[in-house]
Amino acid sequence: MFISNERKAKGYTKKQLLTTMIGVISTITFLTLLLVVCFYIDMITLPIKIVLMIIAISVFGVGLYVAMWGDRKIGYGNGKLLFRT
């Protein structure tokens, strides 16, 4: 079945937008948890700070991995993306 280049480009654009949003959301979550730990120094005990930091790093790492995997899967950086001219 033949799929036009314009239709492929739209599909790639949607997938690229999705991976970008995953990266942005994971970064915002990471920064929010990091700021909570930093600003509430006296109110939060050390074990809770450590747990929050582990959660923040995990969310950021998983989000980054998923975004990079998605970009690689759609061919970003390999010259496979079709750009509209």
C-alpha atoms as one frame of an Amber mdcrd trajectory, in Angstrom:
protein
   0.000   0.000   0.000   1.344   3.403  -0.988   1.543   6.136   1.650   2.354
   9.651   0.530   5.406  11.490   1.846   3.201  14.200   3.319   1.276  11.642
   5.355   4.526  10.070   6.594   5.830  13.514   7.572   2.682  14.193   9.605
   3.070  10.866  11.394   6.702  11.597  12.200   5.770  15.074  13.432   3.138
  13.660  15.799   5.557  11.058  17.144   8.281  13.655  17.581   5.857  15.936
  19.434   4.939  13.039  21.734   8.569  12.271  22.591   9.237  15.969  23.179
   6.276  16.219  25.539   7.474  13.149  27.471  10.869  14.785  27.887   9.375
  18.108  28.987   6.980  16.515  31.484   9.720  14.392  33.042  12.005  17.436
  33.315   9.276  19.514  34.975   8.554  16.689  37.427  12.265  16.358  38.218
  12.679  20.082  38.839   9.527  20.261  40.966  10.642  17.436  43.248  14.139
  18.906  43.422  12.776  22.305  44.437  10.529  20.733  47.078  13.543  19.048
  48.626  15.626  22.238  48.468  13.049  24.714  49.804  11.649  22.622  52.643
  15.001  21.787  54.216  13.891  22.111  57.841  10.455  20.540  57.485  11.429
  17.295  55.721  13.466  14.587  57.435  16.527  13.126  55.769  15.018   9.749
  54.759  12.102  11.489  53.039  14.545  13.797  51.224  16.485  10.786  49.984
  13.303   9.057  48.806  12.150  12.210  46.980  15.542  12.594  45.301  15.507
   8.939  44.196  11.995   9.391  42.778  13.047  12.595  41.006  16.129  11.013
  39.444  14.162   7.907  38.459  11.387   9.908  36.784  13.923  12.019  34.921
  15.982   9.014  33.844  12.990   7.015  32.633  11.526  10.035  30.839  14.833
  10.748  29.151  15.234   7.117  28.121  11.704   6.936  26.692  12.162  10.196
  24.786  15.494   9.061  23.342  14.101   5.613  22.478  11.113   7.212  20.759
  13.304   9.561  18.731  15.521   6.671  17.683  12.470   4.559  16.809  11.033
   7.211  14.476  14.431   7.751  12.903  15.339  11.169  14.233  19.012  11.808
  13.589  19.343   9.018  11.044  18.210  11.070   8.067  14.922   9.167   7.877
  12.705  12.061   8.864  10.876  13.659   6.007  10.823  17.409   6.098   8.226
  19.450   4.315   9.748  21.937   1.921
